[in-house]
Amino acid sequence: MATSKGKTPAVELEIGDRTVRISNPDRVYFPARGETKLDLVNYYLSVGDGIVRALRERPCMMHRFPEGVSGEKVHQKRLPHGAPPWMETVRVHFPRYNRTADELCVTEVAHVAWAVQMSTVEFHPWNSRRADTEKPDEWRIDLDPMPDCPFDRVRQVAHVAKEVLDELGITGYPKTSGGSGLHVYVRIKPEHGFGDVRRAALAFAREVERRAPDDVTTTWWRKDRDPAKLFVDYNQNARDHTIASAYSVRGNAEATVSTPIRWDEIDDVDPKAFTIATVPERFAELGDLHATIDDKAHSLDTLLEWAERDEKEGAEVPPEED
């Protein structure tokens, strides 16, 4: 854990063998309860093992709020200037613009703390790692409710998703989104490019839709979706699409947290109850519920067979941009 020294307006934290200087530590970032920038740093330190596991060696976009979450939001792909030499990056290529970016690449909790010093609130990692950024090792199931979809429906669909995963022999790790939905992460073998991982995710989404047609939609265009249904957002597996990691705080006044949960918690979980004020105690009691996610990497072969079947039957692979 960190210790502070000095009583200047800035605070220096000793984090492992790193020193991280936190300027404006008393700036209020979250108006609902008045948590400050330093409170945010201390939250991330309290879940250090979990946030590092979620981000480890992944290119990571930072969502920065220099004036707190009531102010402007900055989507930061490149590591900000002035980073200390111990910060790590990974270079990624953006074919559409023929550009590259050296993105944050977390391997220790001090990297997270320094990013918060640079006003980062949310951490949005890629689903691939720097060993091969073009081969994802994480399949993300995003249960995204439309505006009129109640959370009870999200719960019901989560159970259907688990049923399909169980039949496939795949272990999924659920978490709240920090908003109104749920995410399920699956560790996969880094054998396929983004296109095939997305095809597999779409095939899975269609199977969930077949089993719960009154609750689920896979309709691509938002304007064509039933506003009372849940969209299984397979496109979160497309290249350069990112969502908030496990243990990432969200940029809202209440400082909600995208929090790992057990499957048996889904029927009773209240996502709004997970905030930077409550998650540290939960983490201290339960540890990281995603701690075993790297123990086994699953194959996408069956899902890709489903995708090929669907495509032969006339199903179209939607465009990558919504």
C-alpha beads as a LAMMPS data file, in Angstrom:
LAMMPS data file: protein, C-alpha beads

322 atoms
321 bonds

1 atom types
1 bond types

-500.0 500.0 xlo xhi
-500.0 500.0 ylo yhi
-500.0 500.0 zlo zhi

Masses

1 110.0

Atoms # bond

1 1 1 0.000 0.000 0.000
2 1 1 1.071 3.599 -0.322
3 1 1 2.278 6.050 2.265
4 1 1 2.180 9.809 1.882
5 1 1 4.920 12.220 2.845
6 1 1 4.990 15.958 3.085
7 1 1 2.143 18.396 3.621
8 1 1 2.400 20.396 0.428
9 1 1 -0.668 20.832 -1.803
10 1 1 0.719 17.946 -3.859
11 1 1 1.041 14.520 -2.238
12 1 1 3.792 12.014 -2.957
13 1 1 2.862 8.354 -2.706
14 1 1 5.362 5.559 -2.341
15 1 1 3.934 2.668 -4.354
16 1 1 6.253 -0.299 -4.308
17 1 1 9.587 1.163 -5.389
18 1 1 7.937 4.000 -7.349
19 1 1 7.121 7.508 -6.231
20 1 1 3.997 9.013 -7.733
21 1 1 3.265 12.690 -7.195
22 1 1 -0.438 13.547 -7.014
23 1 1 -1.171 17.183 -7.740
24 1 1 -4.462 18.784 -6.708
25 1 1 -5.264 15.822 -4.428
26 1 1 -8.294 17.581 -2.940
27 1 1 -9.984 18.338 -6.255
28 1 1 -13.485 16.870 -6.116
29 1 1 -13.935 14.384 -8.950
30 1 1 -17.280 12.835 -7.968
31 1 1 -19.908 15.316 -6.730
32 1 1 -22.461 12.844 -5.340
33 1 1 -20.394 12.123 -2.206
34 1 1 -17.493 14.479 -2.735
35 1 1 -14.712 11.979 -3.443
36 1 1 -11.485 13.582 -4.562
37 1 1 -8.652 12.796 -6.919
38 1 1 -6.685 11.321 -4.009
39 1 1 -9.697 9.207 -3.032
40 1 1 -9.678 7.834 -6.586
41 1 1 -5.970 6.964 -6.374
42 1 1 -6.497 5.237 -3.037
43 1 1 -9.447 3.285 -4.457
44 1 1 -7.283 1.893 -7.267
45 1 1 -4.529 1.025 -4.800
46 1 1 -7.068 -0.876 -2.679
47 1 1 -7.985 -3.110 -5.656
48 1 1 -4.458 -3.143 -7.034
49 1 1 -4.175 -6.849 -7.835
50 1 1 -7.546 -6.818 -9.563
51 1 1 -7.050 -3.744 -11.736
52 1 1 -3.559 -4.859 -12.755
53 1 1 -4.852 -8.315 -13.689
54 1 1 -7.603 -6.721 -15.800
55 1 1 -5.188 -4.395 -17.626
56 1 1 -1.956 -6.379 -17.661
57 1 1 0.008 -5.911 -20.898
58 1 1 -3.023 -4.656 -22.830
59 1 1 -3.053 -1.469 -24.885
60 1 1 -5.242 0.805 -22.797
61 1 1 -7.224 3.880 -23.683
62 1 1 -7.560 6.350 -20.842
63 1 1 -10.756 8.319 -20.298
64 1 1 -9.532 11.485 -18.597
65 1 1 -11.557 14.107 -16.717
66 1 1 -9.152 16.982 -15.932
67 1 1 -11.794 18.914 -13.988
68 1 1 -13.604 15.924 -12.503
69 1 1 -16.492 13.977 -14.002
70 1 1 -18.694 17.079 -14.274
71 1 1 -16.226 18.546 -16.745
72 1 1 -14.903 17.664 -20.170
73 1 1 -14.059 14.061 -20.999
74 1 1 -10.874 13.361 -22.962
75 1 1 -10.369 10.071 -24.822
76 1 1 -6.610 9.562 -24.635
77 1 1 -5.055 6.898 -26.830
78 1 1 -1.437 8.005 -26.497
79 1 1 0.437 8.087 -23.225
80 1 1 0.531 11.762 -22.148
81 1 1 3.784 13.678 -22.398
82 1 1 5.911 13.901 -19.296
83 1 1 5.546 10.275 -18.253
84 1 1 8.320 8.944 -16.014
85 1 1 10.715 6.457 -17.633
86 1 1 9.210 3.515 -15.737
87 1 1 5.832 3.864 -17.429
88 1 1 5.257 1.216 -20.115
89 1 1 3.580 1.437 -23.499
90 1 1 2.667 -0.718 -26.453
91 1 1 2.532 0.540 -30.035
92 1 1 -0.683 -0.138 -31.924
93 1 1 -1.579 0.605 -35.523
94 1 1 -4.788 2.166 -36.789
95 1 1 -5.148 1.059 -40.416
96 1 1 -8.002 3.421 -41.254
97 1 1 -5.801 6.444 -40.544
98 1 1 -2.448 4.745 -41.207
99 1 1 -1.262 5.982 -37.818
100 1 1 0.277 4.455 -34.744
101 1 1 -0.101 5.243 -31.064
102 1 1 1.986 4.319 -28.032
103 1 1 -0.764 3.415 -25.565
104 1 1 -0.519 2.842 -21.837
105 1 1 0.467 -0.749 -21.018
106 1 1 -0.057 -1.525 -17.335
107 1 1 2.121 -4.093 -15.594
108 1 1 2.069 -2.697 -12.028
109 1 1 -0.285 -0.652 -9.896
110 1 1 1.994 2.405 -9.946
111 1 1 1.188 2.722 -13.643
112 1 1 -2.492 2.999 -12.727
113 1 1 -1.782 5.608 -10.045
114 1 1 0.245 7.726 -12.453
115 1 1 -2.575 7.565 -14.989
116 1 1 -4.964 8.833 -12.301
117 1 1 -2.510 11.647 -11.580
118 1 1 -3.032 12.526 -15.241
119 1 1 -6.787 12.704 -14.474
120 1 1 -7.711 9.242 -15.766
121 1 1 -10.925 7.913 -14.266
122 1 1 -11.823 5.060 -16.652
123 1 1 -9.488 2.395 -18.065
124 1 1 -10.548 0.863 -21.387
125 1 1 -8.147 -1.921 -22.443
126 1 1 -7.998 -3.801 -25.718
127 1 1 -8.943 -7.479 -25.695
128 1 1 -5.450 -8.368 -26.917
129 1 1 -2.014 -8.080 -25.310
130 1 1 1.233 -6.570 -26.441
131 1 1 2.806 -9.941 -27.339
132 1 1 0.503 -9.844 -30.387
133 1 1 -1.968 -6.998 -30.430
134 1 1 -3.693 -8.453 -33.505
135 1 1 -4.698 -11.730 -31.783
136 1 1 -7.267 -11.223 -28.999
137 1 1 -7.080 -13.446 -25.939
138 1 1 -10.328 -12.153 -24.444
139 1 1 -13.871 -12.573 -25.747
140 1 1 -16.270 -10.017 -24.319
141 1 1 -20.007 -10.626 -23.990
142 1 1 -21.680 -7.252 -23.514
143 1 1 -25.289 -7.489 -22.311
144 1 1 -26.413 -3.993 -23.245
145 1 1 -30.007 -3.085 -22.349
146 1 1 -31.920 -0.770 -24.657
147 1 1 -33.552 2.292 -23.024
148 1 1 -36.786 0.531 -21.994
149 1 1 -35.204 -2.782 -20.990
150 1 1 -35.536 -3.460 -17.241
151 1 1 -32.616 -4.867 -15.298
152 1 1 -34.604 -8.002 -14.520
153 1 1 -34.397 -8.773 -18.235
154 1 1 -30.622 -8.304 -18.113
155 1 1 -30.530 -10.869 -15.309
156 1 1 -32.653 -13.333 -17.288
157 1 1 -30.458 -13.031 -20.363
158 1 1 -27.316 -13.463 -18.265
159 1 1 -28.644 -16.846 -17.144
160 1 1 -29.318 -17.833 -20.767
161 1 1 -25.783 -16.788 -21.702
162 1 1 -24.373 -18.934 -18.908
163 1 1 -26.488 -21.873 -20.081
164 1 1 -24.937 -21.620 -23.546
165 1 1 -21.432 -21.199 -22.123
166 1 1 -21.909 -24.253 -19.904
167 1 1 -22.987 -26.345 -22.894
168 1 1 -19.867 -25.199 -24.723
169 1 1 -17.696 -26.112 -21.730
170 1 1 -16.569 -22.497 -21.427
171 1 1 -16.044 -20.589 -18.188
172 1 1 -17.329 -17.026 -18.230
173 1 1 -16.479 -14.354 -15.679
174 1 1 -19.314 -11.874 -15.098
175 1 1 -19.081 -8.293 -13.919
176 1 1 -21.294 -5.264 -13.743
177 1 1 -20.642 -2.669 -16.414
178 1 1 -20.723 0.208 -13.980
179 1 1 -23.828 1.320 -15.841
180 1 1 -27.055 -0.489 -16.654
181 1 1 -25.698 -3.714 -18.152
182 1 1 -23.561 -6.736 -17.436
183 1 1 -20.392 -8.030 -19.075
184 1 1 -19.067 -11.582 -19.234
185 1 1 -15.399 -12.135 -20.087
186 1 1 -13.933 -15.350 -21.448
187 1 1 -10.248 -16.082 -21.832
188 1 1 -9.583 -17.509 -25.301
189 1 1 -6.591 -18.905 -27.117
190 1 1 -4.918 -16.087 -29.119
191 1 1 -5.326 -17.960 -32.390
192 1 1 -7.665 -15.685 -34.347
193 1 1 -7.815 -12.128 -35.574
194 1 1 -10.429 -9.605 -34.496
195 1 1 -12.718 -10.453 -37.399
196 1 1 -13.077 -14.096 -36.433
197 1 1 -13.453 -13.330 -32.732
198 1 1 -16.258 -10.956 -33.649
199 1 1 -17.863 -13.625 -35.879
200 1 1 -17.724 -16.074 -32.983
201 1 1 -19.243 -13.483 -30.642
202 1 1 -22.054 -12.845 -33.129
203 1 1 -22.758 -16.575 -33.451
204 1 1 -23.008 -16.785 -29.667
205 1 1 -25.306 -13.755 -29.552
206 1 1 -27.602 -15.316 -32.155
207 1 1 -27.821 -18.515 -30.123
208 1 1 -28.795 -16.530 -27.036
209 1 1 -31.395 -14.720 -29.145
210 1 1 -32.831 -18.029 -30.378
211 1 1 -33.307 -19.166 -26.785
212 1 1 -34.771 -15.880 -25.554
213 1 1 -36.369 -14.219 -28.596
214 1 1 -38.717 -12.077 -26.505
215 1 1 -35.830 -10.631 -24.498
216 1 1 -32.863 -10.395 -26.865
217 1 1 -32.013 -8.644 -30.109
218 1 1 -28.970 -8.881 -32.346
219 1 1 -30.344 -6.302 -34.809
220 1 1 -27.436 -4.208 -35.959
221 1 1 -28.965 -0.775 -36.515
222 1 1 -29.946 0.886 -33.267
223 1 1 -32.990 2.550 -34.832
224 1 1 -34.363 -0.889 -35.740
225 1 1 -33.984 -2.448 -32.282
226 1 1 -36.901 -2.995 -29.952
227 1 1 -36.265 -0.466 -27.141
228 1 1 -37.490 -2.961 -24.512
229 1 1 -35.004 -5.682 -25.457
230 1 1 -31.407 -6.398 -24.572
231 1 1 -28.771 -6.087 -27.285
232 1 1 -25.949 -8.630 -27.086
233 1 1 -23.237 -6.329 -28.355
234 1 1 -20.837 -8.588 -30.233
235 1 1 -19.148 -5.584 -31.803
236 1 1 -17.246 -4.950 -28.578
237 1 1 -14.895 -7.608 -29.965
238 1 1 -14.074 -5.609 -33.081
239 1 1 -10.600 -4.164 -33.483
240 1 1 -9.942 -1.056 -31.389
241 1 1 -13.298 -1.300 -29.593
242 1 1 -12.888 -1.102 -25.849
243 1 1 -15.067 -1.186 -22.758
244 1 1 -14.323 -0.383 -19.132
245 1 1 -12.225 -3.050 -17.455
246 1 1 -13.010 -4.941 -14.298
247 1 1 -12.495 -2.566 -11.347
248 1 1 -12.563 0.507 -13.577
249 1 1 -14.424 3.427 -12.067
250 1 1 -16.977 5.026 -14.378
251 1 1 -17.146 8.713 -15.125
252 1 1 -20.347 9.537 -13.285
253 1 1 -21.169 11.510 -10.165
254 1 1 -21.680 8.389 -8.044
255 1 1 -18.286 6.860 -8.978
256 1 1 -19.761 3.478 -9.821
257 1 1 -17.348 0.620 -10.481
258 1 1 -17.408 -2.156 -13.068
259 1 1 -17.285 -4.936 -10.506
260 1 1 -16.683 -8.695 -10.796
261 1 1 -19.551 -10.734 -9.368
262 1 1 -20.359 -14.408 -8.880
263 1 1 -22.980 -16.045 -11.081
264 1 1 -25.089 -16.738 -8.010
265 1 1 -25.219 -12.993 -7.263
266 1 1 -26.915 -12.043 -10.512
267 1 1 -30.512 -12.381 -9.283
268 1 1 -29.936 -9.984 -6.394
269 1 1 -27.141 -7.719 -7.573
270 1 1 -27.640 -3.954 -7.549
271 1 1 -24.992 -2.486 -9.868
272 1 1 -25.454 0.980 -8.397
273 1 1 -24.296 -0.323 -5.009
274 1 1 -20.756 -0.869 -6.316
275 1 1 -18.829 2.394 -5.956
276 1 1 -15.376 3.502 -4.905
277 1 1 -16.854 3.801 -1.412
278 1 1 -18.001 0.168 -1.219
279 1 1 -15.849 -1.956 -3.527
280 1 1 -12.626 -1.775 -1.446
281 1 1 -14.317 -3.562 1.478
282 1 1 -15.812 -6.131 -0.885
283 1 1 -12.395 -6.701 -2.477
284 1 1 -10.744 -7.072 0.921
285 1 1 -13.341 -9.688 1.871
286 1 1 -13.689 -11.648 -1.390
287 1 1 -10.470 -10.938 -3.230
288 1 1 -10.509 -10.736 -7.006
289 1 1 -13.386 -12.847 -8.322
290 1 1 -11.590 -12.880 -11.688
291 1 1 -8.364 -14.198 -10.153
292 1 1 -8.576 -17.514 -12.027
293 1 1 -9.508 -16.079 -15.426
294 1 1 -6.056 -16.842 -16.858
295 1 1 -6.067 -20.461 -15.693
296 1 1 -7.607 -21.770 -18.912
297 1 1 -7.890 -20.375 -22.419
298 1 1 -10.816 -21.674 -24.450
299 1 1 -11.155 -22.523 -28.130
300 1 1 -13.550 -20.675 -30.435
301 1 1 -13.786 -23.583 -32.888
302 1 1 -17.392 -24.510 -32.118
303 1 1 -18.566 -20.909 -32.252
304 1 1 -16.817 -20.388 -35.586
305 1 1 -18.586 -23.507 -36.871
306 1 1 -21.860 -21.924 -35.746
307 1 1 -20.881 -18.721 -37.537
308 1 1 -20.166 -20.620 -40.770
309 1 1 -23.498 -22.427 -40.468
310 1 1 -25.373 -19.168 -39.931
311 1 1 -23.647 -17.525 -42.871
312 1 1 -24.448 -20.490 -45.155
313 1 1 -28.070 -20.141 -44.092
314 1 1 -28.028 -16.516 -45.224
315 1 1 -27.146 -14.593 -42.088
316 1 1 -25.112 -11.502 -42.836
317 1 1 -22.070 -10.324 -40.926
318 1 1 -22.901 -6.712 -40.071
319 1 1 -20.504 -3.830 -40.729
320 1 1 -18.133 -3.020 -37.903
321 1 1 -19.262 0.552 -37.418
322 1 1 -22.571 1.377 -35.736

Bonds

1 1 1 2
2 1 2 3
3 1 3 4
4 1 4 5
5 1 5 6
6 1 6 7
7 1 7 8
8 1 8 9
9 1 9 10
10 1 10 11
11 1 11 12
12 1 12 13
13 1 13 14
14 1 14 15
15 1 15 16
16 1 16 17
17 1 17 18
18 1 18 19
19 1 19 20
20 1 20 21
21 1 21 22
22 1 22 23
23 1 23 24
24 1 24 25
25 1 25 26
26 1 26 27
27 1 27 28
28 1 28 29
29 1 29 30
30 1 30 31
31 1 31 32
32 1 32 33
33 1 33 34
34 1 34 35
35 1 35 36
36 1 36 37
37 1 37 38
38 1 38 39
39 1 39 40
40 1 40 41
41 1 41 42
42 1 42 43
43 1 43 44
44 1 44 45
45 1 45 46
46 1 46 47
47 1 47 48
48 1 48 49
49 1 49 50
50 1 50 51
51 1 51 52
52 1 52 53
53 1 53 54
54 1 54 55
55 1 55 56
56 1 56 57
57 1 57 58
58 1 58 59
59 1 59 60
60 1 60 61
61 1 61 62
62 1 62 63
63 1 63 64
64 1 64 65
65 1 65 66
66 1 66 67
67 1 67 68
68 1 68 69
69 1 69 70
70 1 70 71
71 1 71 72
72 1 72 73
73 1 73 74
74 1 74 75
75 1 75 76
76 1 76 77
77 1 77 78
78 1 78 79
79 1 79 80
80 1 80 81
81 1 81 82
82 1 82 83
83 1 83 84
84 1 84 85
85 1 85 86
86 1 86 87
87 1 87 88
88 1 88 89
89 1 89 90
90 1 90 91
91 1 91 92
92 1 92 93
93 1 93 94
94 1 94 95
95 1 95 96
96 1 96 97
97 1 97 98
98 1 98 99
99 1 99 100
100 1 100 101
101 1 101 102
102 1 102 103
103 1 103 104
104 1 104 105
105 1 105 106
106 1 106 107
107 1 107 108
108 1 108 109
109 1 109 110
110 1 110 111
111 1 111 112
112 1 112 113
113 1 113 114
114 1 114 115
115 1 115 116
116 1 116 117
117 1 117 118
118 1 118 119
119 1 119 120
120 1 120 121
121 1 121 122
122 1 122 123
123 1 123 124
124 1 124 125
125 1 125 126
126 1 126 127
127 1 127 128
128 1 128 129
129 1 129 130
130 1 130 131
131 1 131 132
132 1 132 133
133 1 133 134
134 1 134 135
135 1 135 136
136 1 136 137
137 1 137 138
138 1 138 139
139 1 139 140
140 1 140 141
141 1 141 142
142 1 142 143
143 1 143 144
144 1 144 145
145 1 145 146
146 1 146 147
147 1 147 148
148 1 148 149
149 1 149 150
150 1 150 151
151 1 151 152
152 1 152 153
153 1 153 154
154 1 154 155
155 1 155 156
156 1 156 157
157 1 157 158
158 1 158 159
159 1 159 160
160 1 160 161
161 1 161 162
162 1 162 163
163 1 163 164
164 1 164 165
165 1 165 166
166 1 166 167
167 1 167 168
168 1 168 169
169 1 169 170
170 1 170 171
171 1 171 172
172 1 172 173
173 1 173 174
174 1 174 175
175 1 175 176
176 1 176 177
177 1 177 178
178 1 178 179
179 1 179 180
180 1 180 181
181 1 181 182
182 1 182 183
183 1 183 184
184 1 184 185
185 1 185 186
186 1 186 187
187 1 187 188
188 1 188 189
189 1 189 190
190 1 190 191
191 1 191 192
192 1 192 193
193 1 193 194
194 1 194 195
195 1 195 196
196 1 196 197
197 1 197 198
198 1 198 199
199 1 199 200
200 1 200 201
201 1 201 202
202 1 202 203
203 1 203 204
204 1 204 205
205 1 205 206
206 1 206 207
207 1 207 208
208 1 208 209
209 1 209 210
210 1 210 211
211 1 211 212
212 1 212 213
213 1 213 214
214 1 214 215
215 1 215 216
216 1 216 217
217 1 217 218
218 1 218 219
219 1 219 220
220 1 220 221
221 1 221 222
222 1 222 223
223 1 223 224
224 1 224 225
225 1 225 226
226 1 226 227
227 1 227 228
228 1 228 229
229 1 229 230
230 1 230 231
231 1 231 232
232 1 232 233
233 1 233 234
234 1 234 235
235 1 235 236
236 1 236 237
237 1 237 238
238 1 238 239
239 1 239 240
240 1 240 241
241 1 241 242
242 1 242 243
243 1 243 244
244 1 244 245
245 1 245 246
246 1 246 247
247 1 247 248
248 1 248 249
249 1 249 250
250 1 250 251
251 1 251 252
252 1 252 253
253 1 253 254
254 1 254 255
255 1 255 256
256 1 256 257
257 1 257 258
258 1 258 259
259 1 259 260
260 1 260 261
261 1 261 262
262 1 262 263
263 1 263 264
264 1 264 265
265 1 265 266
266 1 266 267
267 1 267 268
268 1 268 269
269 1 269 270
270 1 270 271
271 1 271 272
272 1 272 273
273 1 273 274
274 1 274 275
275 1 275 276
276 1 276 277
277 1 277 278
278 1 278 279
279 1 279 280
280 1 280 281
281 1 281 282
282 1 282 283
283 1 283 284
284 1 284 285
285 1 285 286
286 1 286 287
287 1 287 288
288 1 288 289
289 1 289 290
290 1 290 291
291 1 291 292
292 1 292 293
293 1 293 294
294 1 294 295
295 1 295 296
296 1 296 297
297 1 297 298
298 1 298 299
299 1 299 300
300 1 300 301
301 1 301 302
302 1 302 303
303 1 303 304
304 1 304 305
305 1 305 306
306 1 306 307
307 1 307 308
308 1 308 309
309 1 309 310
310 1 310 311
311 1 311 312
312 1 312 313
313 1 313 314
314 1 314 315
315 1 315 316
316 1 316 317
317 1 317 318
318 1 318 319
319 1 319 320
320 1 320 321
321 1 321 322
